[in-house]
Every structure is written in C-alpha cells, then in structure tokens.
Amino acid sequence: MGAYSSLHTYLTMNNSTRTVVPRGMFAFCHSLLVACFCSHLALAAPVWQADLTSSTPGHFAKLAPTVLDLQVSWNGMITAGTVRMEFAPPDVTKSGSYVIRTSATSLGAAALLFPYQTDFWSEVDPSSLRPRYFHAVETDDKETVNTTIRYLPSGTETHEETKHLKTGAVKLSDRTFPFSPVFDMFSAMLHVRSQKLDTGDQVTLTINPVGAPCLLRVKVEGREVHAGRDAIRLTVGMRKIDTKTLELQPYKKLKQDATLWLSDDADRIPLELRAAVFIGDVRATLVSQRKP
C-alpha cells in the first residue's frame, strides 16, 4: 500500500509544519502524549476502538524481495521528488524480521523551495505483520530529525532527536502511546495488502508512523484498469488521535480521502497514490519495479 508517512507514498500524508510537500507525502504527524496526565483516560476504551478491524493478517502471499521506484509530482505534471522502497532487501541480514528500507528526496523546484531527504527503516514480524522497530532520519533546510519507535505489547515508545542545522542545538523528546495493537506505516501497508480486498471491504487500524498516533481507514472501492494494469482501487482516510483525550480530530492538511491503486496481481504493489492536500493535487506514481 508510511509519509503507503508512513509509502513514504504508499501510505502517508504528514500534518507537520517542518516540511510542506515532501514531509506531507512521506510521513504522518507529530504530537505529544502526556501519559501521567491522561493515564486515567487510557483505562476507558475510546469510541473509535469499536471500529478497528482484526489485526490478524490475511492469507494473501507475502511480497517477495522487491524494489519499487516512484515519482512524486504536483498534478501529475511537475516533478517534486522520488521514493525508493525496498521490501526484504537481500543484502540485509536481520534474523526473524521482514525488513522494509526506503529513501526519498525532493527534486527540481520542490528541492529549491522545500529541500528534503529521508531514510526509513522498518522491522516487521513476518508471521503477524506487526511492527517491532522503526527508524527515520529526515532532513530539510532547517533541521535533521532522528526518530526511533519501538512497538511493544503495551503500546509504543518514541525517542526523537532534533538537530538545528544552523546552530547545532539538539532537542530531545520521549513519548509513549499506551494502546495496542499499533502499526507503523509499512506494517499497515503489508497488513492491508494481505487481506482479501473484495469490493466494499474495509480495514481500520491504529498507526503510529513517525511518533504520533492516527486512525487509518482503508476501503476497497472496486477493480479497474489503471495505468494499463489491472488494479484494485482503494480510498485511504486519516484522522488524528488526540493524545490527551484519545478523541479523533480532523487531519486538516488532507482535504479528502486519498485514492490508492494497487496492482491486482500476485504482487499487489502501489501503482499510484493521489491526494488532495492544501497545496493541491499530489501524486506518487510507480515508474519501475524489479526483483533483485
């Protein structure tokens, strides 16, 4: 199917003000959970918890080692950046984990206005498709943000280091989200991909893609031909989760649900993501696929 936050482009739209277009495509949002203040609220199940679908993966075959290159654009015309996604890269030895490695960079006019570069690393349990560990390094013209998230049975623990490039000043932040199950952007992508995906099917998950929680809603709209390939058309919606009250809040920079096309074949890879955000139509389009 994290900016795909998390796809960088498969799944993500960010609500952060640090970066506008690239961060909006490659990640989701940043906020603080004051655990001691709202610990009594965590005991009561939030209303949206009843909407969550099963966290058990479906029976669709896992994605074999695959490298995807996508182009990010405004309105499908002005190139804004590139994304490379590597699923189970053969050069990675991580016993007992399915690894997803991604990188992204802004290009052209977008790079002049919003210089951005990122590297993401996700370790997923290959049986449950639940995340274990996520690491992101994101750099724009002002700062480098180094984020580490650990996914535990009790919730998530996030450590973030923000380095101001001009002064060298470093700001540290630690956050927890005491809720489970929680996915990262890539494990959510793999989980959705594993499902039957009949027309009308819906998948609703809690995700913590780059340090703060959101509710992800995916709906199967149907099957059609897209970019010359048989495709499954999905809508992808996001709501922020208030970390103090656990109530849902609008995802303001996403004007409406995004549309995602997956290839309707044995791979089920992203063909294109289209999102109407506050600066216009942003797209991430597959330009190459190879199996190393």
Secondary structure, DSSP 8 states (H G I E B T S, - for coil): -------TTTT-----SS-SHHHHHH--------HHHHHHHHTS--GGGGG----S--SS----SEEEEEEEEETTTEEEEEEEEEES-TT---TT-EEEEEEEEE-HHHHHHS--EEEEEEEE-TTT--EEEEEEEEE-SSEEEEEEEEEETTEEEEEEEEEETTT--EEEEEEEE--SS-B-HHHHHHHHHHS---TT-EEEEEE-SSSS-EEEEEEEEEEEEETTEEEEEEEEEEEEE-TTT--EE--TTB-S-EEEEEESSSS--EEEEEEEETTEEEEEEEEEEE--
